[in-house]
Structures are given as structure tokens and as C-alpha cells.
Amino acid sequence: MDETLRKAAYEGDINLLYTLIKECTKVLEGFDEASFVDNPLHIAASQGQIHFAMEIMRVKPSFARKLNRDGFSPLHLALQHGESRMVFRLIDIDRDLVRVPGREGMTPLHHVAKEGNLKVLPVFLSACPKSFEDVTIRNETALHIALKHDKVEAFEILLRWLTAFCYEEYQFEKRILNWRDEDGNTLLHIATSRNQPRVILMSLDPIEICGELVAKV
């Protein structure tokens, strides 16, 4: 990447961006052609430069789905750097960014489940409920990931949303709850192995437990 363009993204300098575009109208074109590369949106997202990121999303929406050389999308990077406002603005523009698979098939939803980010998790689920279907290269759903990292509160939120979303889609809910990772482990297997009695109960009777959780909100 041209160092001046990198500087513009890092500092959120929209005027400098357009100065570069005037000098070379194709200054942003090469990023679409490369398979794995840091583009200006990666940099802006990681630095919390919201206005610059929104301008890039407006002129080059494809940048939001590109992975850098580490295998991360701009949304992944915003999450990693704790840029919550950036995360929410990106999702406002394109809610399906929640499902972009990055390194090892980890989507942004998987990331927040792993970290137990209770602030962002409900926003992602509200934006894109179908993201429950996405699995990592280890065939793990977000529910598996939350349990494996002992994020029980995140698991409860995921389960509550799954039950609410699948109110009229019982077979979908059943399929997700009984999903097996690459080692053949269901949610119940993981909860049992990690001695998580409340999770075991939730896995056995999610509708009743989720009803209790909803009543507490």
C-alpha cells in the first residue's frame, strides 16, 4: 500500500484520500484484485477512524469483506482493537459482515462468543440471526465456542436468541443444539466434560430455561 494512503487511513484524513484519488483515479483499485492484503478499511477499522471508514465503505463496499494477510476482515480487526463504535457502524451498513469467515473459519460472531463480549453479542444476533449456522474449520458453532472458553453468560444469550429465533422453526433449533464438532461433541458433551451443570440443564430443556432468562431481562 502506498505510504501516503496508509497515513490517510491511519489518521482518518479524508481530504488526503481524495487528494490521492485526484492524482491517480485507480489508487483504490488494486485492493480488489489481491486475495489477501491490508486495505485502507482494515487500517481505519483498527484505529477507530469512523468517518474515514464510512467514506471507504461508501465508495468501496467490497473492502469490508476482504481478508488481510493474517486472515482478518476489517470487522475482525475492529473487534480485536476494542473499537465498539466502529463495529456498530460497520454492521449498520452491512449486517452480513457478522458472517464473514476469517482465519480458521472464525466469523465475527465466533470471535465475540469466544471473548464473551456481552455488549456486542446481542447486536450481532439481532442483525443476523442466521449466523447461528456458521461453523469454524473445526465444525464449531458459536455455542460450542462459548462453552469451550467457559463463557457461560455468552452461551445463555446465544441460547435465548436461538430459542426466540426458532420459535416457528423447531427443526432448525434442534439441529443447532445437537450439532457436533469435528470430535463428535455436542453442547451437552462439552458441558458435561467441563462440569457446567447449569449448561447441562439448559441443553436438555432450553425452552424452559430460556423462558426464565427472558423473564429476568
KEPAGU-127893 format. One line per 10 residues: their letters; for each residue x negated, y, z of N, C-alpha, C. Coordinates in pm, whole numbers, plus 50000, padded with zeros to 5 digits. Each point is the difference from the previous one (the first is absolute). Last residue first. Layout:
KEPAGU-127893
a> X/Y/Z/X/Y/Z/X/Y/Z  ...
//
This chain:
KEPAGU-127893
vkavlegcie> 53483/48964/53211/49948/50114/49923/50090/50120/50019  50084/49553/50177/49907/50079/50082/49952/50126/49931  50282/49670/49792/50076/50065/50105/49912/50090/50086  49809/49728/49662/50073/50112/49941/50073/50079/50108  49785/49604/50127/49903/50104/49968/50069/50124/49943  50256/49613/50089/49955/50061/50124/49907/50116/49973  50136/49743/49639/50113/50076/50048/49965/50071/50129  49695/49703/49818/49998/50128/49930/50117/50086/50041  49977/49563/50168/49894/50083/50058/49997/50137/49934  50304/49681/49827/50037/50039/50138/49896/50093/50059
ipdlsmlivr> 49910/49826/49572/50118/50085/49994/50038/50050/50141  49634/49681/49926/49972/50140/49971/50121/50091/50004  49834/49520/50180/50133/50062/49994/49984/50150/49973  49618/49710/49990/50105/49898/50005/50139/50059/49982  49614/50277/50024/49991/49920/49878/50110/49896/49993  49951/50267/50390/50047/50081/49887/50001/49920/49871  49819/49795/50383/50145/50015/50013/50057/50081/49885  49538/49962/50022/50057/49867/49973/50152/50008/50004  49764/50377/50131/50000/49986/49855/50058/49865/49960  49935/50083/50453/50110/50084/49950/50010/49990/49849
pqnrstaihl> 49642/49765/50219/50133/49944/50023/50115/50084/49947  49479/49920/49891/50083/50120/49997/50147/49959/50017  49531/49759/49946/50074/50009/50127/50077/50132/50011  49744/49810/49623/49947/50118/50070/50075/50027/50130  50118/49634/49709/49855/49987/50018/49940/50116/50079  50462/50011/49884/49973/49891/50095/49852/49989/50029  50141/50305/49671/50041/50047/50133/49971/49894/50105  49924/49885/49550/49903/50101/50045/50033/50046/50141  50301/49703/49788/49871/49933/50025/49900/50098/50060  50410/50170/49854/50016/49924/50124/49871/49929/50037
ltngdedrwn> 50030/50227/49589/49993/50096/50111/50008/49927/50134  49816/49693/49624/50113/50092/50002/49980/50098/50114  49622/49694/49716/50056/50053/50125/50119/50092/49974  49677/49758/49692/50127/49935/50030/50067/50050/50126  49594/50159/49774/49972/49888/50089/50128/49926/50040  50004/50393/49726/49923/49899/49928/49967/49878/50085  50437/50255/50149/49876/50054/49945/49920/49887/49936  50549/50026/50048/49877/49939/50051/49878/50066/49937  50559/50124/50119/49887/50005/49906/49875/49942/50066  50465/50076/50172/49940/49866/49993/49879/49994/49906
lirkefqyee> 50251/50404/50068/49974/49952/50136/49931/49863/50000  50141/50191/49586/49891/50077/50058/49963/49948/50138  50369/49804/49783/49877/49970/49926/49882/50073/50060  50432/50087/50168/49955/49866/50040/49867/49967/49933  50214/50400/49875/49950/50008/50138/49942/49866/50043  50215/50010/49587/49875/50077/49994/49936/50007/50138  50423/49803/49966/49897/49911/49944/49866/50071/49990  50388/50241/50144/49950/49906/50100/49887/49914/49946  50241/50452/49883/49909/49917/49922/49933/49899/50093  50292/50366/50131/50080/49928/49901/49913/49910/49911
ycfatlwrll> 49798/50240/50355/50132/49972/50057/50087/49919/49904  49519/50171/49992/50051/49874/49945/50137/49964/50054  49760/50394/50139/49996/50004/49855/50067/49878/49939  49950/50022/50471/50095/50102/49953/50008/50002/49848  49683/49714/50200/50135/49954/50032/50105/50099/49951  49547/50118/49957/50031/49886/49913/50143/49954/50022  49830/50336/50282/50028/50050/49866/50037/49887/49904  49867/49883/50435/50126/50076/50006/50039/50050/49862  49583/49790/50044/50109/49903/50010/50135/50070/50003  49609/50266/50006/50013/49929/49872/50119/49906/50001
iefaevkdhk> 49889/50212/50402/50054/50097/49904/50022/49934/49864  49790/49745/50331/50141/50023/50035/50066/50097/49902  49536/49923/49959/50076/49882/49958/50149/50020/50028  49704/50321/50161/50012/50012/49855/50082/49884/49945  49894/49982/50450/50097/50107/49977/50022/50022/49850  49668/49690/50133/50135/49950/50025/50106/50107/49976  49496/49890/49868/50077/50124/49995/50149/49965/50015  49581/49710/49966/50065/50025/50129/50072/50135/50006  49783/49770/49620/49922/50106/50064/50066/50046/50131  50195/49661/49729/49861/49957/50008/49911/50103/50067
laihlatenr> 50462/50098/49914/49982/49900/50105/49855/49962/50018  50113/50297/49649/50026/50063/50130/49977/49901/50114  49973/49836/49559/49886/50086/50033/50018/50064/50137  50354/49741/49813/49885/49916/50037/49885/50087/50053  50364/50229/49822/50035/49939/50127/49888/49910/50051  49975/50193/49569/49970/50099/50103/50031/49946/50139  49890/49624/49656/50090/50115/49995/49956/50100/50106  49687/49617/49739/50057/50055/50124/50096/50114/49969  49683/49703/49723/50143/49971/50001/50069/50046/50128  49541/50079/49845/50015/49888/50094/50146/49963/50019
itvdefskpc> 49867/50368/49737/49940/49885/49932/50005/49876/50090  50383/50346/50103/49857/50015/49977/49946/49880/49924  50521/50190/49965/49910/49916/50080/49855/50027/49961  50557/50207/49967/49860/50006/49958/49910/49921/50094  50486/50085/50050/49965/49888/49912/49851/49992/49969  50217/50358/50250/49991/49878/50081/49949/49882/49917  50115/50430/49818/49858/49976/50026/49980/49881/50094  50426/50203/49866/49956/49882/49926/49853/49966/50023  50215/50403/50178/50028/49876/50074/49951/49874/49930  49885/50531/49983/49990/49886/49908/50021/49869/50074
aslfvplvkl> 50053/50441/50204/49972/50039/49862/50008/49882/49905  50047/49935/50467/50114/50075/49949/49982/50034/49853  49644/49798/50223/50109/49904/49985/50126/50066/49945  49623/50270/50102/49971/49911/49887/50116/49905/49974  50025/50275/50378/50009/50082/49879/49977/49914/49876  49943/49809/50432/50141/50016/49963/50019/50083/49873  49543/49943/50156/50066/49875/49961/50147/50018/49964  49698/50346/50186/50009/49988/49855/50084/49880/49957  49920/50088/50464/50052/50125/49943/50025/49984/49850  49794/49659/50269/50145/50005/50022/50064/50127/49945
ngekavhhlp> 49557/49683/49920/50032/50143/49988/50152/50017/50005  49666/49606/50028/50109/50027/50095/50039/50146/50001  49666/49748/49724/49959/50102/50095/50106/50027/50108  50088/49688/49650/49876/49957/50064/49957/50097/50110  50365/50114/49728/50038/49887/50086/49878/49952/50078  49938/50329/49676/50063/50059/50120/50048/49890/50095  49804/49861/49589/49903/50077/50079/50064/50054/50128  50267/49783/49675/49919/49904/50075/49903/50073/50092  50247/50264/49708/50086/49945/50105/49922/49900/50085  49785/50180/49618/50008/50096/50111/50090/49951/50114
tmgergpvrv> 49795/49608/49723/50074/50120/49962/49994/50102/50114  49675/49567/49846/50060/50075/50111/50068/50126/49947  49731/49647/49764/50146/50003/49987/50071/50076/50110  49518/49969/49941/50055/49877/50057/50153/49997/49997  49848/50469/49888/49903/49895/50032/50066/49883/50074  50372/50278/49810/49859/50040/49997/49912/49880/50024  50537/50116/49822/49904/49910/50064/49857/50049/49984  50495/50259/50026/49879/49988/49917/49899/49909/50070  50449/50155/50157/49979/49863/49955/49874/49982/49916  50165/50422/50181/49994/49912/50117/49959/49858/49958
ldrdidilrf> 50106/50344/49688/49858/49995/50036/49978/49912/50123  50432/50122/49810/49945/49868/49968/49850/49991/50026  50266/50407/50047/50015/49908/50113/49941/49862/49973  49906/50512/49828/50011/49866/49941/50005/49897/50112  50029/50470/50100/49992/50008/49854/50022/49864/49934  49987/50042/50473/50112/50082/49952/50004/50003/49848  49634/49798/50217/50117/49913/49994/50124/50076/49955  49602/50242/50067/49980/49907/49888/50123/49910/49983  49989/50285/50371/50022/50075/49876/49982/49910/49877  49913/49823/50432/50143/50025/49982/50028/50075/49869
vmrseghqla> 49547/49919/50123/50070/49873/49976/50148/50026/49968  49737/50362/50140/49970/49962/49863/50076/49873/49962  50023/50137/50443/50076/50092/49915/49978/49969/49853  49747/49753/50320/50142/49964/49996/50082/50091/49911  49487/49852/50061/50065/50117/49941/50150/49973/49981  49605/49717/50168/50097/50057/50093/50071/50123/49949  49674/49692/49780/49946/50123/50057/50100/50071/50093  50112/49596/49770/49875/49971/50069/49942/50122/50070  50386/50045/49724/50029/49926/50122/49874/49977/50082  49954/50193/49578/50067/50096/50089/50033/49933/50134
lhlpsfgdrn> 49824/49728/49659/49899/50089/50058/50061/50102/50095  50287/49708/49758/49918/49923/50095/49902/50093/50072  50241/50186/49650/50083/49984/50119/49926/49918/50106  49793/50059/49573/50003/50124/50079/50083/49988/50128  49808/49542/49833/50074/50105/49932/49991/50128/50083  49635/49571/49986/50104/50073/50071/50065/50106/49911  49595/49688/49944/50129/49932/49990/50114/50067/50071  49525/50132/49920/50019/49921/50123/50133/49927/50001  49878/50298/49650/49907/49888/49996/50005/49914/50126  50448/50259/49878/49860/50041/49988/49909/49877/50007
lkrafspkvr> 50520/50035/49806/49916/49957/50111/49858/50050/49978  50516/50187/49827/49866/49952/49968/49925/49961/50127  50444/50206/49959/50000/49854/50001/49863/49940/49967  50103/50476/50004/50042/49950/50131/49994/49849/50010  49916/50261/49595/49885/49995/50091/50037/49934/50134  50317/50106/49644/49936/49869/49991/49885/49985/50098  50246/50415/49924/50059/49908/50098/49937/49862/50000  49871/50497/49835/49948/49866/49973/50056/49899/50103  50140/50459/49995/49943/49995/49865/49949/49861/49963  50203/50080/50429/50090/50060/49901/49945/49983/49859
miemafhiqg> 49746/49865/50376/50113/49908/49981/50095/50052/49893  49648/50280/50132/49949/49887/49923/50112/49899/49973  50104/50356/50278/49978/50050/49864/49948/49889/49910  50054/49910/50457/50130/50013/49936/49987/50049/49856  49610/49975/50265/50051/49866/49970/50135/50008/49928  49812/50398/50162/49922/49951/49886/50052/49863/49957  50188/50180/50385/50042/50076/49882/49925/49955/49874  49882/49797/50426/50135/49968/49952/50037/50074/49872  49564/49827/50260/50024/50118/49916/50134/49983/49928  49741/49693/50312/50120/50071/50044/50030/50127/49923
qsaaihlpnd> 49645/49648/49945/49964/50125/50068/50122/50079/50047  50033/49589/49752/49918/49967/50116/49965/50124/50082  50240/50049/49593/50082/49925/50097/49921/49972/50127  49778/50204/49631/50094/50092/50064/50082/49930/50108  49710/49733/49738/49925/50094/50086/50095/50093/50075  50185/49701/49685/49938/49925/50109/49933/50095/50099  50164/50182/49602/50106/49976/50099/49949/49916/50117  49717/50097/49619/50021/50115/50089/50107/49980/50107  49765/49558/49834/50051/50114/49923/50026/50115/50097  49693/49520/49982/50056/50106/50083/50047/50113/49909
vfsaedfgel> 49985/49483/49831/49924/50125/50008/50068/50096/50097  50057/49516/49696/49981/50031/50141/49910/50123/50012  50164/49880/49567/50075/49905/50083/49991/50034/50148  49979/50355/49568/49917/49918/50088/50086/49910/50088  50199/50324/49705/49937/49894/49923/49919/49905/50087  50213/50397/50165/50102/49903/49963/49939/49880/49929  49730/50372/50120/50038/49923/50118/50107/49895/49969  49830/50334/49681/49918/49880/50017/50042/49911/50116  50204/50442/49891/50040/49885/49918/49924/49873/50032  49972/50477/50168/50065/49900/50083/50030/49869/49927
vktcekilty> 49791/50384/49788/49921/49975/50120/50061/49892/50090  50110/50218/49550/50004/49855/50025/49926/49962/50128  50025/50450/49818/50139/49957/50021/50011/49851/50031  49614/50376/50086/50011/49870/49932/50137/49942/50029  49900/50442/50131/49871/49972/49939/50003/49869/49921  50377/50132/50249/49981/50096/49891/49869/49971/49925  50089/49752/50386/50089/49956/49892/49988/50094/49879  49769/50110/50395/49938/49885/49935/50085/49949/49883  50175/50341/50265/49883/50054/49931/49930/49888/49923  50349/49885/50282/50047/50052/49871/49889/50071/49923
llnidgeyaa> 49900/49826/50431/50048/49890/49915/50040/50053/49863  49893/50308/50334/49881/49940/49940/50038/49884/49909  50344/50198/50245/49949/50095/49900/49876/49944/49930  50184/49763/50366/50080/49984/49878/49952/50094/49890  49776/49779/50449/49995/50124/49922/50071/49982/49864  49879/49712/50417/50139/50032/49966/50013/50127/49918  49599/49750/50167/50038/50127/50064/50145/50040/49972  49817/49600/49815/49959/49995/50141/50048/50124/50076  50059/49973/49527/50089/49907/50070/49971/49999/50150  49719/50257/49725/50135/50056/49995/50098/49913/50079
krltedm> 49559/49845/49940/50004/50111/50095/50140/50060/50007  49918/49674/49676/49997/49939/50132/50013/50108/50109  49947/50143/49562/50134/49946/50019/50011/49935/50137  49582/50149/49874/50086/50116/50022/50145/49957/50022  49672/49675/49890/49984/50049/50137/50088/50121/50030  50119/49597/49651/49929/50127/49998/49997/50059/50142  50039/49474/49940/50084/50118/50000/49911/50125/50000
//
